[in-house]
Amino acid sequence: MNPDATPAETLARLEALIGSTVSFLGMTCRISDLVVSPALLVLKPLAQTAEIQTDSYGQPWRRGQKVIEIPVFEEDGRTLSTDLMDLSLPDPPC
């Protein structure tokens, strides 16, 4: 990612990567979504088991697939987050 890009350029670049396989903290994941506000990149680990999801009251509800939400920017809304820097993005096509 280009640290000098505008937030809109960064989000456009990340949106183009939806469906791509990436590595995050040693886990192989697929980028499943990009939330614009607040800017979050949503990953789904490829090798995983179902985990228990909770309802709106925090009570166990059902088994579901784990998702990882990575903030795109730091609190200033412009600097790339340290969590995003831990993401290994695919190489651009030649």
C-alpha positions in Angstrom: 0.0 0.0 0.0 1.2 3.5 -0.8 1.4 5.5 2.5 1.1 8.7 0.4 -2.2 7.8 -1.2 -5.4 9.6 -0.2 -7.9 7.6 1.9 -10.2 7.3 -1.1 -7.4 5.9 -3.2 -6.5 3.4 -0.5 -10.1 2.2 -0.2 -10.4 1.9 -4.0 -7.2 -0.3 -4.0 -8.5 -2.5 -1.2 -11.9 -2.8 -2.8 -10.3 -4.2 -5.9 -8.7 -6.9 -3.7 -12.0 -8.4 -2.5 -11.9 -12.1 -3.1 -8.1 -12.2 -2.9 -6.1 -14.6 -0.7 -3.8 -12.9 1.8 -1.8 -13.8 4.8 -2.5 -12.1 8.2 -0.5 -13.0 11.3 0.4 -16.4 9.8 -3.2 -17.3 8.8 -4.2 -17.7 5.2 -7.4 -15.7 4.7 -9.7 -14.4 1.9 -10.7 -10.7 1.8 -14.5 -10.9 2.0 -15.6 -7.3 2.3 -14.6 -3.7 2.8 -16.6 -1.5 5.1 -16.3 2.1 4.3 -17.4 3.8 7.5 -15.6 3.0 9.7 -13.0 1.8 7.2 -12.6 -2.0 8.0 -11.2 -4.8 5.9 -13.1 -8.0 6.6 -11.1 -11.3 6.3 -12.3 -14.9 6.5 -9.7 -17.5 7.5 -9.6 -20.3 5.0 -8.6 -23.1 7.4 -11.0 -22.9 10.3 -13.7 -24.5 12.4 -17.0 -23.0 13.3 -17.1 -20.8 16.4 -19.9 -19.9 18.6 -21.5 -16.5 17.8 -23.4 -14.5 20.3 -26.7 -12.6 20.1 -27.1 -8.9 20.8 -27.2 -9.7 24.5 -23.9 -11.6 24.5 -25.5 -15.0 24.9 -24.4 -18.0 22.8 -26.6 -18.2 19.8 -25.2 -20.3 16.9 -22.1 -21.7 15.3 -20.8 -19.6 12.5 -17.7 -18.7 10.5 -15.1 -16.6 12.1 -14.4 -13.2 10.6 -11.5 -10.8 11.3 -12.1 -7.1 11.0 -8.9 -5.0 10.4 -9.1 -1.2 10.7 -7.7 0.4 7.6 -6.7 3.7 9.2 -5.5 4.9 12.5 -7.7 7.3 14.5 -6.6 10.3 12.4 -8.4 8.7 9.5 -5.4 9.1 7.1 -2.5 7.0 8.4 -2.6 3.3 7.6 -3.2 1.2 10.7 -0.5 -1.0 12.1 -2.9 -4.0 11.8 -3.2 -3.4 8.1 0.6 -3.3 7.9 0.6 -6.9 9.2 -1.4 -8.0 6.1 0.6 -9.6 3.3 -1.2 -8.5 0.1 -1.0 -10.4 -3.2 1.6 -9.3 -5.6 0.3 -7.0 -8.4 0.0 -8.7 -11.8 3.0 -8.2 -14.1 
